[in-house]
Amino acid sequence: MLDDIHACLDALKLRKTREILQAELKLAQAKKSSYSAFLLSLLRQEHEDKRQRSIQSRIKQSALQDRWSLDTYPWNIQTCISKKQHYELAELDFIARAENIVWMGGTGVGKTGLAEAIVLKALYAGRTGRMVKAQDLFDEFDHSLTDRSTQAFLKRLSRVDVLLIDELGYVEPKPGQINNFFRLVENRYGKRPTLITTNLGYKEWPKFLGNGPMASALLRRLLHNCHTITFPKGVNLSSPKHALPPPQDQP
């Protein structure tokens, strides 16, 4: 009979239940549990296992790199920004309101770590997320021209609940790349939040994008409903003297 049960569990893809069945049977017999209590224990563990596997799948698909969480972020070193503001953002209300977030500051100040922490929080809450380096994004726009997949690529990114574009401003984009970047921001405008880390102030964007009118239009859409977090000059978290512990993906 146990073999038949295992065959049914395999067919239903109830992997966790198959794994724990014999141990749970012995426990139920020892405790003289009711049928309903036994069944409930199996269902709860199966549900939690599926939830955890779903979270790990979303994290893998998100392409997050260091995966800092707000609890593991070195607030004791980077003290020039608001911890309270970031914990409020981690409540994720900005997603429903399609509010963008821009972290602005120099290299090594911790912009990406905080942005990733917010995305990670969204992933644990059941949302989809994606991180992409700005240069990789621009390169992909070029690659998509060869097989005419630009529209499909833009559609995929436009549907992600929380999109993080990292390191905008380090490499100047080409005119065609700028146009597709504008289309991406336009597609997400008012629907889903776009998160950006950049070393540029907003006044520098028109020069960086090389298209004054398009830069103005892009900024209007980006800033219409946006949180801007500015890092003052000073602390560099990448400095060896800080000896930061490795990041841990705790929500």
N, C-alpha and C positions, 0 to 999 in steps of 0.2 A: 504493500500500500504506500509506503514511504517513497518508493521509486515513482509511483504514479503521481504522487503529490509533487515531487521534484520536477517531473515532466510538465505538469500543469504550470508550475511556477516559472519554469524556463520559457514556456510558450507565452506567458503573460508578462515576461521580462521583469519579474519581481525578484531581482537579484539579492537584495538584502534579506528578504524573507527566507529565501532558500538557504542563505548563509547561516541564519540564526535559528532556523526552525527546530532542529534537534535540541539545542540548548534551551530554547523557550518551552518546548514540550516537557523536558525534565523539570524545569523550574515550575511550570504550571502544575505538574503532578505533585511535586513536593509541597507546594503551597495550597494545593487543592483549589486552584483558581476556577472561577466560572468560565464557561465557554466565551462569554462576551468579554471578560477581562483578558483572556488569552488572545482573542482576536484583536482587541483594541491595542494591546502591546505590540503585536506584529505590525499592525497598520501604522502606528505612530513611528516605529523605527523605519519602516519602509518609506514613509513620507519624508522623514528627516534625511534619510540617505539620498532620496531623489532631489531634495532641496539643496543639499550640499554639493551634489554632482552638477546640478544646474548652475550654481554659483561659480564653481570652478570652471565650467565650460564658458560662462560669460567672461570671466577674468581672462581666460586664455584667448578668447576672440577679441578682447579689448586691446591687446598688445601693450598693456601697461608694462613699464620697465622696472623701476625700483620698488613700486608699490608701498610707499609710505602710507601710514594711516595718521589721523590726527592725534591718536594716542601715542604713537611712536615718533612723531615729528619733534625735532629738537627745539622746542619753544624756549628752553632755558638759554639757548645760544642766540637764536634769531628772535630778539625781543622787540623789534621795531614795528611789528605788525600786530593786528588784533587777533588774539586767540579766540575771543568771544565771537567775533564776526564769523570766523571760519566754522565754529561749532554751530552757529545759527544757519550758515549755508548748508551744513551737513544734515540739517533737518529736511533738506531737499524740496522745500516749498518753491524754490526758484525754477524747478523743472516744470511744474504745472503752469507757472506764470511765464515760461519761456524767457527767463532773464539770463542774459549773457554774463560771463565773468571774465575779466581781463586782469592778469597779474603782470605788473610792469616793473622792471628793475634790471640791474646788471647781471653779469654772469656769476653763478655760484651762490646767489643769495637765498635760494630755496623755493623759487617760483614753481618749478615743475613738481617738487615734492608735495606741495600743498594742492596743486591742481589734481595730481594723481590721487591724493587722499579723498578729495571730493568725488571723483569718478568712482573710486573703489567703494565708497559709501553707497553710491547709486546702484552699483552692481549687486551689493549685498541686499539691497532693498528690492531686487527683482527687475531693475531697469537694464537696458542695454547701453553699452558705452564703448567708445573707441578712442584710442590715442594715436596721433600721427604726427611725426616731425614735419614742420612746415616744408623743409626742403624735399622730404620724401613725397609729400603731397603734391608739390609743384612738379617733381619728376614724374609722378604717376599720371598727372595731366598730360604730359608729353607722350608717355608710353601708350596711353589710351587712344591717342590719335592714330596710331599705327593700325589698330584693329577696330577702330571706330566704336570704342566702348566707353567713351567719355560720359555719355548720357547715363549709362547703366552705373558707372562708378559714382557719379554725382548723386544718383538716386539712392544708392546704398548708404552713402554718408549722410544724406539728408534724412534718412529714416531712423538713424541712431538716436536714442533718447538723449544722450549726453556726448557731445563730440569735443575732444580736446585737441587743439592744434598747438603744438609745442615749438618753441624757439623761432617764432616769427620775427624776422628782421636781421638774421645773420647772413643770409644770402639773398641777393636781389633777384626777384622773379622776372621772367620774360613776359612780353605783352600778352601772349596767348594764355599764359599761366595766370596772369592777373585777372583776365576776363573770366576764367573758370572759377577762380577763387571768389570773385564777386557773385557768380551764379550760385555757388555753394552757400554763401552767407545769405543771399536773397532767398534761396529755397528753404532755409531754416528759420528765417525771420518771422517772428510772431508765432512759431509753431514749436520749436525745440531749441534749447539753449546751446550756445556755442561757447566753449571755454578756450581762452588763448593765453599763452605766456609769451612775453616779448621783451626785448631790450630797448624798444623804441617808445618815445613819448608820442602822443597822438599827433602833435604838430609835425612830427617827422614822417608820418605815414604817406602823405602825398608825394614826397620826394622818393621814398622807398618804393612805392608802387609805380612811380613814373607816369601816373595818369591822374592829374588833379581832379577832374570832374568825377571819375569813377571812384577815386579814393574818398571824395566827399560823400558820394552816395553810399559807399560801403560803411563809412563811419556813422552816417545818420542811422542806418539800420542797426549797426552793432551797438551804438550808444543809446538808442532810443529807450532801451530797457536793460540797463547794464550796471553791474557792480565793478568798479575799478579799484584794484588794490595795488598801491604803489610802495615799492621797497626803497627806502632811502639808502644812500651809499654807506658802506661800512662793512658789516659782517659778511664774510665769504665762507659759506659752509663747506666748500670744497678744500679749504686750507687744511694741510696735514695736522696743524696744531689742535684741531677740534676732535680728531679721531672719533668720528661718529660711528655708532654701532650699525650693523647691517639693518636695512629696513625690514619690517615684518608686516604682512598684509592682514592686520587686525582691523575690522571695520570701525 
